[in-house]
Amino acid sequence: MDKAVSQGTCGFCNATFDKSAMSKHLASCKQRNVESETLPAKRKPQKTKILHLVVEGRYSPEYWMHLSAPANATLEGLDRFLRNIWLECCSHLSAFIIGGTTYSRSPMGEHEGKNMYVALGKVLVARMKFYYEYDFGTSTDLTLKVVSEREGGTKGESIQLLARNEATSIKCMECGEAASQVCSQCVYSGEGWLCDKCADKHACGEEMFLPVVNSPRVGMCAYTG
């Protein structure tokens, strides 16, 4: 599978940067706080601690996002956000692993971890790395890191997308054109990326194909983006 250098777009100024440069840009982006700075005082969001999170595919780091999350948002809220933007296909189970402790929606007893209904500020600190797994069968694993903490305005417990990778350019394994479909069987051996024309000739059959989408869950289970 041939992929281009991972780049992403800032959600505030729409400028494009390499993955390695996005954190530095977001810290200095002039347009990031324009909206809150220009609001009348009575309409400005309440000040609170905000976490800057970077999320990436644990085994496919070319897929990544930068998020802003108030400290009073919960792991359950972060779980919903990740499902909505990157993962959800069949209502699978999921869990965070933070400092050796597992957090899930319905832990089975004391020795099976804790529940997700805990504030981020209670379990996360700056520069901490933690992990997330969606679907314990055909799993998609993510790595998350708290890049920094800051005081800022926020509206309730909402998690905000700051930046994300642009769709990676994946070539058809047969002809070299842009791949639009992936075989959910062959993908596990790093193959099965095909354009529409070449997909018609693929031995596994059309029922095995899923669309190529901008997510680390591409090609898995029934995920279509």
C-alpha positions, 0 to 999 in steps of 0.5 A: 500500500503506497501512501503519501506524506501525512498532512492535515488542515487547521480547522481555524485558518485552513492552512495545511501542515505536516503531521509533525508541525501541526501541534506547534502551529495550533499553539500559535494560530492567530485565528484560534481564539478570534471568536471568543476574544471578539464576543461581548463579555456577557457572552464569552464562554466560562474559563476552565482548564482545557486539554489539547489531545492528539489522537492517532491510529496506534498501528496506522499513525497516518490517521490523526486528529487534534482535539480540544477537550474541557477538563469536565468532559468525560471519557464517555463523551470522548468515546462518543466523539471518537465513534462519531467521527472515526469508528462507529459501525455496529455498536461494538464495545470499547475501552480506554486504558489509562495508567494500567486501568481500563475504563469502559461503559459497563465494567464487569465488577471491580477487577474489570476496570472502571466506568467511563463516566469520569471527568478527563481532568480526574484521570489525565495530566499534561504529556500523558499517553493513553490508549483506546480500543474499539471493537474487541473482535475486529479491533481498531486501536488508538494512541492518545496523548495530552499535549498540553493544558491551558485555561480558556473559554469553553461551551459546556462539555463539548469536545472540539476538532482542531485539526485532522489529517487529509485523506491519504492517497492510496494507490490501486494495487493493480493499476496504480490509480487512486484506490476507492475500495478495499477488500475486507479480507485482503486488507489484513495482509496489506493488500486489496486496495483497488480502483472501481475498475480493478475491483470488478475483477477481484477474486474475493467478490464485491460483497467483501468490499468497503469504501476507502475512507479517511479513518484508521478503521478503513476496511474493517468490519462493516465500517463505511465512514 
